[in-house]
Amino acid sequence: MMENAWIIPLFPLISFILLLFIGKKLKETSAYIAMALIGFSLIFSVITLWERFSAPSFKATFEWLQVGDVTLTAGYEVNQLNALMLVVVSLVSLLVHIYSKGYMHGDERISVFYAYLGLFTFAMLALVISPNLLQLYVFWELVGVGSFLLIGFYFYKEDAKAAAKKAFIMTRIGDVGLFIGIILLFWQVGSFEYNAIFEAVGAGVVSAEMLTLIAIMIFIGAMGKSGQFPLHSWLPDAMEGPTPVSALIHAATMVAAGVYLVASLFPLFNASETAMMTVAIVGAFTAIFAASIGLVQKDIKRVLAYSTVSQLGFMMLALGTAGYVAGVFHLTTHAFFKALLFLAAGSVIHAVHTQNIDEMGGLWKKMRTTGILFLIGTLAITGVPLFSGFFSKEEILIAAWVNGNPFLFALALIAAFFTAFYMFRLFFLVFTGKARGDQRHTHESPKIMLLPMMVLGVLAVVAGYMNTPWFGHFLGDWLTDGTEMYGPSHISGPAWIMVAAILVSALGIGLAYLIYYRRSIERETFSTGAPHLYGILRNKYFVDEFYKMTFVYGARVISLFLKYIDEFLVQGTMKGVAHTTQAIGKWGSNIQNGHTQIYGAVAFVSLAILLIIFAFTGGYLG
């Protein structure tokens, strides 16, 4: 199957093409076609992963373009990292497809929605198996197009249109950095192929300064896709799309692309200490920055969105501190529990028709299955022992301590505390206490929505065991098998780190329990005790306002300035020259009246002027 892995992305592409042309006739039947096709992708992905356990990596390329002496190739590659990603992407996408049948029921444009899901999934799967940076960049941009279409699916809503444009523009900023990095890398190495790049870096072909510049430019591209500060603000706004889209974007596709890019080019980053430290610092800051905003948000999907930004920061922190296995491990576990949380949130929204958590409460009795599944996702992301997030988060903390520095480790611990607090704040406000809104018609979601959530609930528990001492460090051993470029398969650390991780999670859960369940502490304690800080967090540090006052208004001022220069200086000068030329022409035409005496007078005056000039220049006219 590895030799035929190119087939895997074709199924969602076929889904996109079919539904684009005949989807209107099929209506809701289009959902079953899309499910069947992405199901084939999952089956072949699982077979490919299974084969990769016992067989070496496989790569197939063909000549694409010949430019002078340079031959550009295209093709596909199957290695440990992308074989794992194929399963993660296709599995989450299939579950989202199934869930969407219930969530989007009755929508007139459901066939278009499934067509967009197919395009989005195709782009991500094709990106994953790309054997070189040029091909990756093509599908990298196509992922951006898919996200634009899905985020702006409700195009008749102004907020959805604005969010789609914002996502497209902000990620394009990062993509410019990636494009520059790719060009610089080709200039230095003469190839887009991963193996050629790693060999050149290992041989010292690229200078240390240039290597650092290239790695940072590529990381800027990853920052855009994975919502790292300061290119993060599009990600929460992307919640304007349908909730299944949020689950797909935040779990396994677009935001995962940035982390995957850094992981796939890890030997390049690892060759520059400055680049690695940049990745680690940006990741750690993003983790605590986004987590602090999540503490006070009132929109259930935006709380989860800032949670995603924070968790992506954890992954970047791991990669920046030489924790390749830790970063990929958390990318995998996060895909399952974050997809679960978003789908469970969608189940709640589907039932109560609001996203404001202050208008929920008491849903545990009426939505018991959704409540249990949401609790499983919450326990996983919080890092409670025996759930998947506990194992992957501990790996990150160990990597940060052993290979990073105490400051980054402290930031990660504080971010973990914030995560435990805001996630259980969310759980208690939504599912416990008294109902705070109209819930007369509230009921559990249909089975077609619950089934994908149950599968994700199981994975949110068991996925962490793939990289535990109980079964050997299987994932790490396998991911780094056959090469030393990716570092150790497991980083050992002091036992107190695990204790600290459990303690901060317990403290966060305990504080949320006292405030939002037991009511031992007033909810308004923070907002009234520190109103200015609360206002800053509530308004997301005014980052969007800063961008609006600087970049948006600045661009308008510059454009108006250039507009006036064009109108008054450029066009004014041209009009003046034109009018002057026209006036001289008219005057010249007026004196051409056929009167001999006027011609003679002109000739006499001209001769007199020439004689005067001749006299004053002493006979030298040159």
C-alpha positions as a printed Julia matrix, in Angstrom:
622×3 Matrix{Float64}:
   0.0    0.0     0.0
   2.9    2.39    0.64
   3.69   2.27   -3.08
   0.14   3.38   -3.81
  -0.18   5.99   -1.05
  -0.84   8.65   -3.69
  -4.37   7.24   -3.9
  -5.21   8.35   -0.35
  -5.73  12.08   -1.09
  -7.63  11.33   -4.31
 -10.79  10.09   -2.57
 -11.68  13.43   -0.92
 -10.71  15.17   -4.18
 -13.21  12.98   -6.06
 -15.76  13.84   -3.38
 -15.15  17.56   -3.96
 -15.48  17.29   -7.75
 -18.57  15.06   -7.68
 -20.47  17.15   -5.14
 -19.51  20.37   -6.87
 -21.24  19.25  -10.06
 -24.1   17.01   -8.92
 -24.42  17.88   -5.22
 -27.52  20.04   -5.69
 -29.42  17.1    -7.15
 -28.25  14.73   -4.44
 -29.01  17.13   -1.56
 -28.45  15.31    1.78
 -27.49  12.09    0.02
 -24.22  13.86   -0.8
 -23.22  13.31    2.84
 -23.12   9.54    2.37
 -21.0    9.82   -0.78
 -18.53  12.07    1.04
 -18.43   9.72    4.04
 -17.81   6.66    1.85
 -14.95   8.3    -0.04
 -13.16   9.65    3.04
 -13.73   6.22    4.58
 -11.64   4.71    1.79
  -8.9    7.23    2.59
  -8.94   6.11    6.22
  -8.78   2.41    5.31
  -5.81   2.91    3.0
  -4.14   5.19    5.55
  -4.42   2.53    8.25
  -2.98  -0.1     5.89
  -0.14   2.27    4.99
   0.64   2.91    8.66
   0.56  -0.81    9.39
   2.99  -1.53    6.56
   5.3    1.26    7.71
   5.69  -0.47   11.08
   7.69  -3.25    9.46
   8.92  -1.74    6.18
  11.31   1.13    5.44
  10.2    4.53    4.2
   9.07   4.73    0.59
   9.49   7.6    -1.86
   8.43   7.93   -5.5
   9.02  11.01   -7.67
   8.8   11.96  -11.32
  10.14  14.89  -13.33
   7.72  17.78  -13.16
   9.54  20.77  -14.69
  12.91  21.37  -16.28
  14.21  24.9   -15.74
  17.7   25.25  -17.23
  19.9   22.78  -15.41
  17.41  22.39  -12.56
  14.93  19.53  -12.53
  11.86  19.98  -10.32
  10.16  16.81   -9.2
   6.78  15.88   -7.76
   5.58  12.7    -6.14
   4.85  11.29   -2.7
   6.67   9.93    0.31
   5.72   7.68    3.21
   7.76   7.9     6.42
   6.96   7.52   10.09
   5.69  11.04   10.63
   3.42  11.37    7.63
   2.13   7.79    7.92
   0.9    8.7    11.4
  -0.52  12.01   10.16
  -2.4   10.28    7.32
  -4.35   8.23    9.86
  -4.96  11.17   12.19
  -6.19  13.49    9.42
  -8.38  10.92    7.64
  -9.83   9.56   10.9
 -10.79  12.95   12.34
 -12.11  14.05    8.95
 -14.32  10.94    8.66
 -15.73  11.48   12.15
 -16.43  15.13   11.33
 -18.14  14.02    8.09
 -20.41  11.65   10.03
 -21.15  14.21   12.75
 -21.98  16.88   10.16
 -24.82  14.75    8.77
 -26.71  15.46   11.98
 -25.41  18.95   12.68
 -26.03  20.32    9.16
 -29.35  18.52    8.7
 -31.79  20.73    6.84
 -29.18  23.15    5.51
 -29.9   23.97    1.87
 -26.18  24.1     1.03
 -25.21  20.83    2.72
 -23.77  19.42   -0.52
 -21.54  22.49   -0.88
 -20.43  22.05    2.72
 -19.39  18.45    2.1
 -17.65  19.46   -1.13
 -15.58  22.02    0.81
 -14.77  19.4     3.46
 -13.49  17.15    0.69
 -11.28  19.87   -0.77
  -9.91  20.75    2.65
  -9.14  17.13    3.53
  -7.55  16.51    0.13
  -5.24  19.5     0.55
  -4.08  18.39    4.0
  -3.51  14.76    2.99
  -1.59  15.83   -0.12
   0.47  18.25    1.96
   1.4   15.48    4.36
   2.78  13.09    1.7
   4.62  15.79   -0.28
   8.28  14.75   -0.74
   9.65  18.27   -1.17
   9.05  21.83   -0.03
   7.8   23.15   -3.36
   5.0   20.6    -3.55
   4.24  21.14    0.13
   3.9   24.87   -0.51
   1.34  24.27   -3.29
  -0.92  22.28   -0.98
  -0.09  24.58    1.93
  -1.82  27.37    0.0
  -4.69  25.08   -0.98
  -5.27  24.34    2.71
  -5.64  28.1     3.16
  -8.21  28.24    0.37
 -10.19  25.4     1.94
 -10.2   27.12    5.33
 -11.37  30.38    3.7
 -14.32  28.61    2.09
 -15.33  26.75    5.25
 -14.88  29.61    7.72
 -16.95  31.84    5.43
 -19.54  29.14    4.68
 -22.29  31.34    6.11
 -21.32  34.06    3.65
 -24.53  35.99    4.26
 -23.29  36.81    7.78
 -20.97  39.79    7.98
 -18.98  38.27   10.86
 -18.38  35.07    8.89
 -17.19  36.99    5.83
 -14.89  39.13    7.95
 -13.49  36.06    9.75
 -12.78  34.28    6.46
 -10.96  37.3     5.06
  -9.03  37.75    8.28
  -7.91  34.11    8.3
  -6.88  34.28    4.65
  -4.92  37.53    5.01
  -3.19  36.74    8.31
  -2.08  33.31    7.18
  -0.85  34.84    3.92
   1.47  37.04    6.0
   3.03  33.9     7.43
   3.09  32.28    4.01
   5.26  35.09    2.65
   7.83  34.2     5.29
   7.63  30.52    4.34
   8.01  31.37    0.65
  11.1   33.49    1.33
  12.56  30.7     3.48
  12.0   28.14    0.7
  13.62  30.39   -1.92
  16.63  31.07    0.32
  16.96  27.36    1.02
  16.89  26.53   -2.69
  19.46  29.26   -3.36
  21.8   27.72   -0.79
  21.18  24.02   -1.42
  19.94  23.89   -5.01
  17.11  21.5    -4.19
  13.66  21.39   -2.62
  14.01  17.73   -1.59
  14.04  17.0     2.16
  16.92  14.52    1.98
  19.1   16.87   -0.06
  18.38  19.7     2.37
  19.24  17.63    5.44
  22.44  16.33    3.83
  23.54  19.86    2.89
  22.79  21.15    6.39
  24.69  18.25    7.96
  27.67  18.85    5.67
  27.85  22.54    6.63
  27.03  23.8     3.13
  24.8   26.53    4.58
  26.41  29.11    6.85
  25.17  29.38   10.43
  23.74  32.88    9.92
  21.9   31.92    6.73
  20.64  28.71    8.32
  19.16  30.68   11.21
  17.51  33.16    8.84
  16.02  30.38    6.71
  14.69  28.48    9.74
  13.08  31.6    11.22
  11.44  32.54    7.91
  10.01  29.04    7.6
   8.84  29.24   11.2
   6.95  32.45   10.38
   4.91  30.37    7.95
   4.24  27.85   10.71
   3.26  30.69   13.06
   0.55  31.82   10.64
  -1.02  28.4    10.1
  -0.7   27.29   13.73
  -1.86  30.57   15.24
   1.28  31.48   17.15
   1.59  34.99   18.59
   1.37  37.53   16.97
  -0.36  35.79   14.03
  -2.92  34.11   16.27
  -5.98  36.35   16.2
  -7.55  34.78   13.11
  -8.0   31.45   14.89
 -10.64  32.48   17.48
 -12.53  34.43   14.8
 -12.63  31.27   12.68
 -15.36  30.1    15.07
 -17.83  31.88   12.8
 -17.8   28.79   10.59
 -19.98  25.73   11.37
 -18.82  23.86   14.48
 -17.73  20.71   12.56
 -15.38  22.98   10.62
 -13.95  24.27   13.89
 -13.3   20.69   14.99
 -11.54  19.82   11.73
  -9.44  22.99   11.58
  -8.44  22.94   15.25
  -7.76  19.23   15.54
  -6.14  17.7    12.48
  -5.83  19.97    9.47
  -4.9   23.63    9.16
  -3.43  24.35   12.58
  -1.69  20.98   12.56
   0.04  21.95    9.31
   2.31  24.48   11.03
   3.44  22.03   13.7
   3.89  19.35   11.04
   6.07  21.73    8.99
   8.45  22.36   11.9
   8.48  18.65   12.79
   9.18  17.56    9.21
  12.07  20.06    8.98
  13.29  19.36   12.51
  16.9   18.54   11.43
  17.07  21.97    9.78
  15.84  23.76   12.9
  17.96  21.61   15.2
  21.1   22.78   13.36
  20.52  26.37   14.58
  20.47  27.03   18.3
  19.01  30.5    17.74
  16.17  29.15   15.62
  15.37  26.48   18.2
  15.3   29.03   20.99
  13.04  31.28   18.89
  10.58  28.42   18.37
  10.65  27.56   22.09
  10.16  31.15   23.28
   7.33  31.88   20.84
   5.67  28.59   21.78
   5.94  29.13   25.53
   4.7   32.71   25.31
   1.8   31.72   23.06
   0.83  28.93   25.46
   0.48  31.21   28.48
  -0.79  34.2    26.48
  -3.72  32.32   24.94
  -4.47  30.4    28.13
  -4.79  33.65   30.09
  -7.35  34.93   27.57
  -9.32  31.7    27.84
  -9.83  32.33   31.55
 -12.55  34.94   31.01
 -14.17  34.22   27.62
 -17.91  33.59   27.6
 -18.33  32.02   24.15
 -17.97  28.23   24.46
 -16.26  27.92   21.07
 -13.88  30.81   21.71
 -12.76  29.26   24.99
 -11.87  26.13   23.02
 -10.26  28.23   20.28
  -7.88  29.94   22.7
  -7.28  26.54   24.22
  -6.13  25.36   20.77
  -3.77  28.3    20.4
  -2.33  27.52   23.82
  -1.9   23.8    23.09
  -0.2   24.6    19.79
   2.17  26.76   21.82
   2.95  23.7    23.94
   3.78  21.73   20.79
   6.11  24.46   19.51
   7.76  24.65   22.94
   8.42  20.91   22.74
   9.92  21.13   19.25
  12.01  24.16   20.21
  13.49  22.31   23.17
  14.55  19.32   21.07
  11.48  17.33   22.09
  10.61  16.07   18.62
   8.76  13.02   19.93
   6.98  15.09   22.59
   5.74  17.59   20.0
   4.46  14.93   17.58
   2.98  12.93   20.47
   1.0   15.92   21.72
  -0.06  16.77   18.17
  -1.59  13.29   17.96
  -3.34  13.2    21.33
  -4.54  16.79   20.95
  -6.2   15.93   17.64
  -8.48  13.46   19.39
  -9.43  15.3    22.57
  -9.77  18.69   20.85
 -11.98  17.25   18.1
 -14.05  15.65   20.88
 -14.39  18.93   22.75
 -15.47  20.88   19.68
 -17.99  18.25   18.59
 -19.36  18.1    22.14
 -19.6   21.9    22.16
 -21.45  21.67   18.85
 -23.83  19.18   20.43
 -24.54  21.7    23.2
 -25.02  24.56   20.75
 -27.28  22.37   18.62
 -29.46  21.79   21.69
 -29.58  25.23   23.35
 -29.07  27.47   20.29
 -26.58  29.75   21.98
 -22.83  29.89   22.42
 -22.9   32.07   25.55
 -21.99  29.91   28.55
 -23.79  32.36   30.87
 -27.04  31.23   29.2
 -26.42  27.51   29.78
 -26.04  25.53   32.99
 -27.66  22.34   34.28
 -27.24  20.44   31.01
 -25.84  17.33   32.72
 -29.36  16.02   33.39
 -30.69  16.64   29.89
 -27.53  15.84   27.89
 -25.84  13.14   29.97
 -23.96  11.47   27.1
 -22.63  14.76   25.76
 -21.72  15.77   29.3
 -19.73  12.6    29.94
 -17.89  12.92   26.63
 -17.15  16.6    27.23
 -15.81  15.68   30.67
 -13.51  13.05   29.11
 -12.12  15.66   26.71
 -11.73  18.12   29.57
  -9.84  15.6    31.71
  -7.58  14.76   28.76
  -6.64  18.34   27.89
  -6.2   19.15   31.57
  -3.63  16.41   31.95
  -5.36  14.26   34.53
  -3.47  10.96   35.02
  -4.48   8.01   32.85
  -5.91  10.28   30.14
  -3.96  10.87   26.91
  -3.1   14.52   27.54
  -1.33  13.62   30.78
   1.32  11.53   29.0
   1.99  13.97   26.15
   2.01  17.04   28.4
   4.49  15.4    30.75
   6.8   14.7    27.78
   6.68  18.4    26.88
   7.43  19.54   30.43
  10.4   17.16   30.63
  11.76  18.42   27.31
  11.34  22.03   28.45
  13.18  21.32   31.71
  16.0   19.18   30.35
  16.74  21.01   27.09
  15.21  24.41   27.68
  15.53  26.6    30.74
  13.68  27.05   34.05
  11.86  30.15   32.79
  10.25  28.35   29.83
   9.42  25.42   32.11
   7.72  27.8    34.56
   5.66  29.37   31.76
   4.53  25.92   30.67
   3.5   25.01   34.23
   1.51  28.23   34.64
  -0.16  27.65   31.27
  -1.06  24.12   32.4
  -2.65  25.57   35.56
  -4.65  28.08   33.48
  -5.77  25.26   31.18
  -7.11  23.17   34.04
  -8.92  26.19   35.49
 -10.63  27.53   32.33
 -11.6   24.09   31.03
 -13.31  23.09   34.28
 -14.8   26.57   34.54
 -16.32  25.83   31.15
 -17.53  22.39   32.2
 -19.11  23.55   35.46
 -20.84  26.56   33.87
 -22.27  24.51   31.02
 -23.25  21.23   32.67
 -23.74  21.88   36.4
 -25.86  24.24   38.51
 -29.22  25.61   37.51
 -30.35  26.35   33.98
 -29.77  30.0    33.12
 -31.62  30.05   29.83
 -34.68  28.63   28.13
 -34.13  24.86   28.05
 -37.71  23.69   27.62
 -36.92  22.04   24.29
 -33.38  20.95   25.12
 -32.63  17.3    24.45
 -29.72  15.02   23.65
 -28.24  15.13   20.15
 -29.06  12.38   17.63
 -26.99   9.2    17.51
 -25.24  10.17   14.29
 -23.68  13.07   16.21
 -22.96  11.07   19.36
 -21.25   8.14   17.63
 -18.21  10.11   16.36
 -17.91  11.72   19.79
 -17.84   8.28   21.44
 -15.03   7.12   19.15
 -13.06  10.26   19.97
 -13.83   9.78   23.66
 -12.18   6.35   23.59
  -9.17   7.74   21.7
  -8.9   10.66   24.14
  -8.31   8.08   26.86
  -6.19   5.4    25.2
  -4.1    7.39   22.68
  -1.6    8.38   25.36
  -0.61   4.81   26.07
   1.19   4.47   22.74
   4.19   6.24   24.27
   4.33   5.0    27.83
   6.89   2.86   29.69
   4.21   0.21   30.17
   4.48  -0.86   26.52
   7.96   0.5    25.88
   8.34   3.96   24.32
   6.84   2.6    21.16
   5.87   5.82   19.42
   9.18   7.49   20.17
  11.24   4.44   19.2
   9.34   4.12   15.95
   9.36   7.83   15.06
  13.13   8.1    15.45
  13.99   4.63   14.11
  16.9    4.54   11.67
  18.11   8.12   12.14
  19.72  10.31   14.76
  18.53  13.55   13.16
  15.43  13.71   15.35
  17.09  13.23   18.7
  16.32  10.65   21.38
  13.14   8.6    21.32
  12.45   9.6    24.9
  13.84  12.25   27.23
  14.2   11.16   30.83
  13.57  13.68   33.56
  13.22  13.88   37.33
  10.14  12.31   38.89
   9.1   15.57   40.53
   8.08  16.95   37.11
   5.24  14.44   36.94
   4.22  15.39   40.49
   4.33  19.08   39.57
   2.22  18.46   36.46
  -0.42  16.62   38.49
  -0.35  19.27   41.23
  -0.9   22.28   38.95
  -3.76  20.46   37.2
  -5.32  19.62   40.56
  -4.97  23.22   41.74
  -6.65  24.53   38.59
  -9.49  22.03   38.86
  -9.87  22.72   42.57
 -10.08  26.48   42.11
 -12.67  26.12   39.35
 -14.62  23.72   41.58
 -14.7   26.17   44.49
 -15.78  29.1    42.31
 -18.19  27.6    39.79
 -19.55  24.48   41.51
 -19.44  24.94   45.28
 -19.72  28.74   45.0
 -17.38  29.07   47.98
 -15.67  31.93   46.2
 -17.66  34.61   44.42
 -17.46  34.52   40.62
 -16.97  38.28   40.5
 -13.95  38.22   42.85
 -11.49  38.6    39.98
 -13.51  41.0    37.84
 -14.2   43.34   40.78
 -10.86  42.89   42.54
  -8.75  43.51   39.44
 -11.1   45.2    36.95
  -8.33  46.58   34.72
  -6.62  43.21   34.34
  -9.97  41.55   33.8
 -10.78  44.1    31.09
  -7.48  43.44   29.37
  -8.08  39.68   29.33
 -11.72  40.08   28.34
 -10.63  42.2    25.38
  -7.85  39.77   24.44
  -5.05  42.21   25.28
  -6.49  44.59   22.66
  -4.4   42.91   19.98
  -7.11  43.29   17.32
  -7.59  46.93   18.29
  -3.83  47.48   18.0
  -3.79  45.91   14.56
  -6.74  48.05   13.53
  -5.16  51.28   14.77
  -1.76  50.54   13.25
  -1.92  48.25   10.23
  -5.5   48.83    9.08
  -5.69  52.58    9.67
  -2.01  52.94    8.78
  -2.65  51.27    5.42
  -5.6   53.6     4.85
  -3.55  56.7     5.7
  -0.73  55.61    3.4
  -3.18  54.8     0.61
  -4.89  58.21    0.99
  -1.51  59.94    0.99
  -0.49  58.13   -2.19
  -3.9   58.84   -3.69
  -3.44  62.59   -3.17
   0.11  62.47   -4.5
  -1.22  60.72   -7.57
  -4.12  63.13   -8.05
  -2.4   66.42   -7.27
   1.27  65.85   -8.02
   1.5   63.19  -10.71
  -1.76  63.77  -12.5
  -1.58  67.54  -11.78
   1.88  67.79  -13.36
   0.8   65.75  -16.36
  -2.31  67.86  -16.8
  -0.22  71.04  -16.49
   2.22  69.85  -19.16
  -0.69  68.84  -21.38
  -2.45  72.21  -20.96
   0.79  74.14  -21.58
   1.54  72.15  -24.72
  -2.03  72.64  -25.88
  -1.82  76.41  -25.24
   1.49  76.73  -27.18
  -0.03  74.73  -30.01
  -3.08  76.99  -30.12
  -0.88  80.12  -30.09
   1.29  78.66  -32.85
  -1.74  77.79  -34.93
  -3.14  81.31  -34.48
  -0.06  83.0   -35.92
  -0.12  80.69  -38.93
  -2.69  82.91  -40.67
  -1.08  83.35  -44.13
  -0.13  87.06  -43.68
   3.28  87.67  -45.23
   4.02  90.72  -43.09
   3.63  88.68  -39.89
   5.99  86.0   -41.17
   8.53  88.68  -42.09
   8.23  90.29  -38.65
   8.8   86.95  -36.93
  11.85  86.26  -39.08
  13.23  89.76  -38.38
  12.69  89.47  -34.61
  14.28  86.01  -34.54
  17.32  87.28  -36.48
  17.66  90.21  -34.07
  17.58  87.85  -31.07
  20.26  85.64  -32.6
  22.5   88.7   -33.26
  22.1   89.91  -29.68
  23.01  86.45  -28.34
  25.98  86.34  -30.72
  27.15  89.72  -29.51
  26.9   88.93  -25.81
  28.67  85.6   -26.12
  31.63  87.12  -27.92
  30.94  85.24  -31.12
  30.84  81.78  -29.47
  27.38  80.31  -29.74
  28.55  76.89  -28.54
